[in-house]
Amino acid sequence: MISVCMATFNGQLYIKEQLESILKQISPEDEIIISDDGSTDDTIGVIRSFQSPIIHIYTNEGEHGYTPNFENALRHAKGDYIFICDQDDIWREDKVKKMVGCLQKYDLVISDAKVVDHTGKNVIKDSFFSLRKSRQGLINNLIRYSYLGCCTAFNKKILDKALPFPKNHSYCTHDNWLCIVGMSFFKAKVIDDKLISYRRHKGNTSSGGVEDRTTFFFKINYRIYLIWWLLKRGLLKSLVQKS
């Protein structure tokens, strides 16, 4: 079973196209879990217009923001394989097939993406990895996070290790935490396939790695915070077992 976990907030402009691209490639036994962070536009109306029994909507009653909103969605996931999904991207038609195939051998899979404009049709950059100058490996991603949460899928046992998320969400967002937990404790694979169109527009809630908005002081504290939480979750024991 697949759980697609999406966090929404005022996403009425793009969510229809995203949901259409997902529903084409998952089965009636799968689920789309949507956590809404108090949208004031017609996001919920657009979602309900699909009348799909596999779409389940939950309201984020806790702390607001995209990381706690994603955490709320993830807590409702029942699937063996979990896909992180933004409200405004477009999935390539073979994304699920490709990533589930990789998940037969690996616990965490991360793909590349095409970066597109608000229309979803004009390519800004053919490769997010190239734009971000992404580098593989745990140490590299503790130094500088290289990937997109919306390009990840993982075995549910990673979620069992990652939850609850560390509380300081400015230092620890949902995507970098899940990726780093996956790389620290499980088998991870990065693939070059560009399996989504990653849409950039004026309403994006994060920089998505396209811009660096952080100070040197923040970068130091961010790394210390992540390492501390990895140690609390058993990083040293995991490294010994792998050696």
Stockholm file with secondary structure:
# STOCKHOLM 1.0

chainA/1-243         MISVCMATFNGQLYIKEQLESILKQISPEDEIIISDDGSTDDTIGVIRSFQSPIIHIYTNEGEHGYTPNFENALRHAKGDYIFICDQDDIWREDKVKKMVGCLQKYDLVISDAKVVDHTGKNVIKDSFFSLRKSRQGLINNLIRYSYLGCCTAFNKKILDKALPFPKNHSYCTHDNWLCIVGMSFFKAKVIDDKLISYRRHKGNTSSGGVEDRTTFFFKINYRIYLIWWLLKRGLLKSLVQKS
#=GR chainA/1-243 SS CEEEEEEESSCTTTHHHHHHHHHTTSCTTSEEEEEECCCCSSHHHHHHTTCCTTEEEEECCSSCSHHHHHHHHHHTCCCSEEEEECSSCEECTTHHHHHHHHTTTCSEEEEEEEEECTTSSSEEESCHHHHHTCCCSHHHHHHSCCCCGGGEEEEHHHHHHHCSCCSCTTTCCHHHHHHHHHHHHSCEEEEEEEEEEEECCTTCSSCTTSSCCCCHHHHHHHHHHHHHHHHHTTHHHHHHHHC
#=GC SS_cons         CEEEEEEESSCTTTHHHHHHHHHTTSCTTSEEEEEECCCCSSHHHHHHTTCCTTEEEEECCSSCSHHHHHHHHHHTCCCSEEEEECSSCEECTTHHHHHHHHTTTCSEEEEEEEEECTTSSSEEESCHHHHHTCCCSHHHHHHSCCCCGGGEEEEHHHHHHHCSCCSCTTTCCHHHHHHHHHHHHSCEEEEEEEEEEEECCTTCSSCTTSSCCCCHHHHHHHHHHHHHHHHHTTHHHHHHHHC
//
